[in-house]
Amino acid sequence: MSASRAGRPARHGGRGAVAVLAAVLLGGLPHGARAMVVEGVSVPDTYMVGGTALHLNGAGVRTLTLLEIKVYVAALYLPQPLHDGPAIEAAPGPKVLTLRFLHEGSKAQIERQYRAGEQENCGGGGCAAADGPDFDRLVALAPAVKVGDSTTYIFTAQGVTVMANDRVLATFANPDLGFRLLNGFLGATPPSKRLKAALLGVPG
């Protein structure tokens, strides 16, 4: 990774930032939240981060290969609806991206998907070299998944927390890493254009 483009969030670090970020996590899905259903997966209308209710912006399915194997249902939650990727990335306030898996994957397969995304989004020198150690740690911690498992990314001004099955996997006091992870879904080279449109809540 090398120098990233202008306009991303400024970097903040230190133990204080980690403590602040961890403190907002004990939220989650509110009891009784209404839900839409995507490929048999219940997708609630709201997601709580601390005391803030985020609202479902869009949800869709990630498929792989020409056989269109359904891998996961992704859902994006924001303080208020937005339908433009750069506007979402620049908007203040927390954001949440959830993945609910429809297909099992080994740890090696999950790691390959992270690395493929890294190559697609950062291979041309578009990411900060300083993000490398945190990204490597995230990849190393990523577990294998079974059908029904979930991964959740909670983005705040302090950084990003990654959860596996609603348990904290890692907290990174690195806003730029959070920006890059979210941009991997909403930027110029998303997992699929159809999934990006679904998360933005626009026609695909």
DRENDO-1510 file (C-alpha; in Angstrom, 1 decimal, always signed):
<recs>
REC; n; res; u; v; w
REC; 1; MET; +0.0; +0.0; +0.0 .
REC; 2; SER; +1.2; +3.5; -0.7 .
REC; 3; ALA; -0.1; +7.0; -0.3 .
REC; 4; SER; -3.9; +7.2; -0.3 .
REC; 5; ARG; -6.0; +9.7; -2.1 .
REC; 6; ALA; -7.0; +13.0; -0.6 .
REC; 7; GLY; -10.4; +13.4; +1.1 .
REC; 8; ARG; -10.2; +10.3; +3.3 .
REC; 9; PRO; -10.7; +10.7; +7.1 .
REC; 10; ALA; -7.7; +11.9; +9.1 .
REC; 11; ARG; -5.8; +9.3; +11.1 .
REC; 12; HIS; -6.2; +9.2; +14.9 .
REC; 13; GLY; -4.5; +6.6; +17.1 .
REC; 14; GLY; -3.6; +5.7; +20.7 .
REC; 15; ARG; -5.1; +3.8; +23.5 .
REC; 16; GLY; -7.6; +6.6; +24.2 .
REC; 17; ALA; -9.1; +6.2; +20.7 .
REC; 18; VAL; -9.3; +2.4; +21.1 .
REC; 19; ALA; -11.2; +2.9; +24.4 .
REC; 20; VAL; -13.6; +5.4; +22.9 .
REC; 21; LEU; -14.3; +3.1; +19.9 .
REC; 22; ALA; -14.8; +0.0; +22.0 .
REC; 23; ALA; -17.2; +1.9; +24.3 .
REC; 24; VAL; -19.8; +2.5; +21.5 .
REC; 25; LEU; -20.0; -1.2; +20.5 .
REC; 26; LEU; -22.5; -2.5; +23.0 .
REC; 27; GLY; -25.4; -1.8; +20.8 .
REC; 28; GLY; -26.5; -4.1; +18.1 .
REC; 29; LEU; -29.9; -5.0; +16.8 .
REC; 30; PRO; -32.8; -3.5; +18.9 .
REC; 31; HIS; -35.3; -5.9; +20.2 .
REC; 32; GLY; -38.4; -6.1; +18.0 .
REC; 33; ALA; -36.8; -4.3; +15.1 .
REC; 34; ARG; -38.8; -4.8; +11.9 .
REC; 35; ALA; -37.0; -6.7; +9.2 .
REC; 36; MET; -37.0; -7.2; +5.5 .
REC; 37; VAL; -36.0; -10.6; +4.1 .
REC; 38; VAL; -33.3; -11.1; +1.5 .
REC; 39; GLU; -32.6; -14.7; +0.3 .
REC; 40; GLY; -34.3; -16.0; +3.4 .
REC; 41; VAL; -32.1; -13.8; +5.7 .
REC; 42; SER; -33.9; -11.4; +8.0 .
REC; 43; VAL; -32.4; -7.9; +7.7 .
REC; 44; PRO; -33.6; -5.5; +10.4 .
REC; 45; ASP; -34.6; -2.0; +9.6 .
REC; 46; THR; -32.3; -0.5; +12.3 .
REC; 47; TYR; -29.0; -1.2; +14.1 .
REC; 48; MET; -28.0; +0.4; +17.3 .
REC; 49; VAL; -24.5; +1.8; +17.9 .
REC; 50; GLY; -24.2; +3.0; +21.4 .
REC; 51; GLY; -27.3; +5.2; +21.8 .
REC; 52; THR; -27.6; +5.9; +18.1 .
REC; 53; ALA; -30.2; +4.2; +15.9 .
REC; 54; LEU; -28.8; +3.6; +12.4 .
REC; 55; HIS; -31.3; +2.9; +9.6 .
REC; 56; LEU; -31.1; +0.4; +6.8 .
REC; 57; ASN; -29.8; +2.1; +3.6 .
REC; 58; GLY; -29.8; -1.0; +1.4 .
REC; 59; ALA; -29.2; -4.7; +1.3 .
REC; 60; GLY; -28.2; -7.2; -1.4 .
REC; 61; VAL; -26.5; -10.5; -2.2 .
REC; 62; ARG; -22.9; -11.2; -3.1 .
REC; 63; THR; -22.5; -13.9; -5.7 .
REC; 64; LEU; -19.3; -15.6; -7.1 .
REC; 65; THR; -18.4; -17.1; -10.4 .
REC; 66; LEU; -20.5; -17.5; -13.5 .
REC; 67; LEU; -22.7; -20.0; -11.5 .
REC; 68; GLU; -23.6; -17.0; -9.3 .
REC; 69; ILE; -23.0; -18.9; -6.1 .
REC; 70; LYS; -24.7; -16.9; -3.3 .
REC; 71; VAL; -22.0; -16.1; -0.7 .
REC; 72; TYR; -23.6; -13.6; +1.7 .
REC; 73; VAL; -26.3; -11.0; +2.3 .
REC; 74; ALA; -24.8; -7.6; +3.0 .
REC; 75; ALA; -26.6; -4.7; +4.6 .
REC; 76; LEU; -25.6; -1.1; +5.1 .
REC; 77; TYR; -26.8; +1.0; +8.0 .
REC; 78; LEU; -26.5; +4.8; +8.2 .
REC; 79; PRO; -27.8; +7.7; +10.4 .
REC; 80; GLN; -29.9; +8.8; +7.5 .
REC; 81; PRO; -30.4; +7.5; +3.9 .
REC; 82; LEU; -27.7; +8.4; +1.4 .
REC; 83; HIS; -27.4; +7.0; -2.2 .
REC; 84; ASP; -23.9; +8.1; -3.3 .
REC; 85; GLY; -20.8; +6.2; -2.3 .
REC; 86; PRO; -18.5; +9.2; -1.7 .
REC; 87; ALA; -21.2; +11.0; +0.2 .
REC; 88; ILE; -21.6; +8.0; +2.5 .
REC; 89; GLU; -17.9; +7.7; +3.0 .
REC; 90; ALA; -17.5; +11.4; +3.9 .
REC; 91; ALA; -20.6; +11.6; +6.1 .
REC; 92; PRO; -20.1; +12.1; +9.8 .
REC; 93; GLY; -21.5; +9.7; +12.3 .
REC; 94; PRO; -21.3; +5.9; +12.7 .
REC; 95; LYS; -21.9; +3.4; +9.8 .
REC; 96; VAL; -22.4; -0.3; +10.0 .
REC; 97; LEU; -22.0; -3.0; +7.3 .
REC; 98; THR; -23.2; -6.5; +8.1 .
REC; 99; LEU; -22.5; -9.7; +6.2 .
REC; 100; ARG; -24.7; -12.8; +6.8 .
REC; 101; PHE; -23.2; -15.9; +5.1 .
REC; 102; LEU; -25.2; -18.1; +2.8 .
REC; 103; HIS; -22.2; -20.4; +2.0 .
REC; 104; GLU; -19.5; -21.8; +4.1 .
REC; 105; GLY; -15.9; -20.8; +3.6 .
REC; 106; SER; -12.6; -22.0; +5.0 .
REC; 107; LYS; -10.2; -19.6; +6.7 .
REC; 108; ALA; -7.9; -19.8; +3.6 .
REC; 109; GLN; -10.9; -18.9; +1.3 .
REC; 110; ILE; -11.8; -15.9; +3.5 .
REC; 111; GLU; -8.2; -14.7; +3.6 .
REC; 112; ARG; -8.1; -15.0; -0.2 .
REC; 113; GLN; -11.1; -12.8; -0.5 .
REC; 114; TYR; -9.6; -10.1; +1.7 .
REC; 115; ARG; -6.4; -10.2; -0.3 .
REC; 116; ALA; -8.2; -10.1; -3.6 .
REC; 117; GLY; -10.1; -7.0; -2.4 .
REC; 118; GLU; -6.7; -5.5; -1.3 .
REC; 119; GLN; -5.2; -6.1; -4.8 .
REC; 120; GLU; -8.3; -4.7; -6.6 .
REC; 121; ASN; -8.5; -1.6; -4.5 .
REC; 122; CYS; -4.8; -1.0; -3.5 .
REC; 123; GLY; -2.8; -2.7; -6.1 .
REC; 124; GLY; -2.3; +0.5; -8.1 .
REC; 125; GLY; -0.8; +2.3; -5.1 .
REC; 126; GLY; -4.1; +3.7; -3.8 .
REC; 127; CYS; -3.8; +2.8; -0.1 .
REC; 128; ALA; -1.6; +4.1; +2.7 .
REC; 129; ALA; +1.4; +1.9; +3.5 .
REC; 130; ALA; +0.7; +2.5; +7.2 .
REC; 131; ASP; -2.5; +0.6; +6.9 .
REC; 132; GLY; -0.7; -2.6; +6.0 .
REC; 133; PRO; +0.0; -3.9; +9.5 .
REC; 134; ASP; -3.6; -3.4; +10.7 .
REC; 135; PHE; -4.9; -5.0; +7.5 .
REC; 136; ASP; -2.6; -8.0; +7.9 .
REC; 137; ARG; -3.8; -8.4; +11.5 .
REC; 138; LEU; -7.4; -8.3; +10.3 .
REC; 139; VAL; -6.7; -11.0; +7.7 .
REC; 140; ALA; -4.9; -13.1; +10.2 .
REC; 141; LEU; -7.8; -13.0; +12.6 .
REC; 142; ALA; -10.5; -13.6; +10.1 .
REC; 143; PRO; -12.2; -17.0; +10.9 .
REC; 144; ALA; -13.7; -19.6; +8.7 .
REC; 145; VAL; -17.4; -19.2; +8.2 .
REC; 146; LYS; -20.5; -21.5; +8.2 .
REC; 147; VAL; -23.9; -20.9; +6.8 .
REC; 148; GLY; -25.6; -18.4; +9.1 .
REC; 149; ASP; -22.4; -16.9; +10.5 .
REC; 150; SER; -22.0; -13.1; +10.4 .
REC; 151; THR; -19.3; -10.5; +10.1 .
REC; 152; THR; -20.0; -6.9; +11.1 .
REC; 153; TYR; -18.0; -3.8; +10.5 .
REC; 154; ILE; -18.7; -0.8; +12.7 .
REC; 155; PHE; -17.2; +2.4; +11.3 .
REC; 156; THR; -16.7; +5.5; +13.5 .
REC; 157; ALA; -14.6; +8.7; +13.5 .
REC; 158; GLN; -12.2; +6.8; +15.7 .
REC; 159; GLY; -11.7; +3.8; +13.5 .
REC; 160; VAL; -13.3; +0.5; +12.8 .
REC; 161; THR; -14.4; -2.5; +14.9 .
REC; 162; VAL; -14.8; -5.9; +13.2 .
REC; 163; MET; -17.2; -8.5; +14.8 .
REC; 164; ALA; -17.6; -12.2; +14.1 .
REC; 165; ASN; -21.0; -13.6; +15.2 .
REC; 166; ASP; -21.6; -10.5; +17.3 .
REC; 167; ARG; -18.4; -10.9; +19.2 .
REC; 168; VAL; -15.5; -8.3; +18.8 .
REC; 169; LEU; -12.8; -9.8; +16.7 .
REC; 170; ALA; -10.6; -6.7; +16.6 .
REC; 171; THR; -10.7; -2.9; +17.1 .
REC; 172; PHE; -8.5; -0.7; +15.0 .
REC; 173; ALA; -8.0; +3.0; +16.0 .
REC; 174; ASN; -7.3; +3.7; +12.3 .
REC; 175; PRO; -10.0; +5.7; +10.5 .
REC; 176; ASP; -8.2; +5.2; +7.2 .
REC; 177; LEU; -8.4; +1.4; +7.4 .
REC; 178; GLY; -12.2; +1.8; +8.0 .
REC; 179; PHE; -12.4; +4.1; +5.0 .
REC; 180; ARG; -10.7; +1.6; +2.8 .
REC; 181; LEU; -12.8; -1.3; +4.0 .
REC; 182; LEU; -16.1; +0.6; +3.3 .
REC; 183; ASN; -14.7; +1.9; +0.0 .
REC; 184; GLY; -14.1; -1.7; -1.0 .
REC; 185; PHE; -17.9; -2.1; -1.1 .
REC; 186; LEU; -18.9; +1.4; -2.3 .
REC; 187; GLY; -16.0; +2.6; -4.3 .
REC; 188; ALA; -14.9; +2.1; -7.9 .
REC; 189; THR; -14.1; -1.6; -7.6 .
REC; 190; PRO; -16.8; -3.2; -5.4 .
REC; 191; PRO; -17.3; -7.0; -5.1 .
REC; 192; SER; -20.0; -6.5; -7.7 .
REC; 193; LYS; -21.8; -3.5; -9.2 .
REC; 194; ARG; -25.2; -5.1; -8.4 .
REC; 195; LEU; -24.3; -5.4; -4.7 .
REC; 196; LYS; -23.0; -1.9; -4.6 .
REC; 197; ALA; -26.2; -0.6; -6.1 .
REC; 198; ALA; -28.2; -2.6; -3.5 .
REC; 199; LEU; -26.3; -1.1; -0.6 .
REC; 200; LEU; -26.7; +2.4; -2.0 .
REC; 201; GLY; -30.4; +1.7; -2.4 .
REC; 202; VAL; -30.5; +2.5; -6.1 .
REC; 203; PRO; -31.4; +0.5; -9.2 .
REC; 204; GLY; -28.8; -2.0; -10.1 .
</recs>
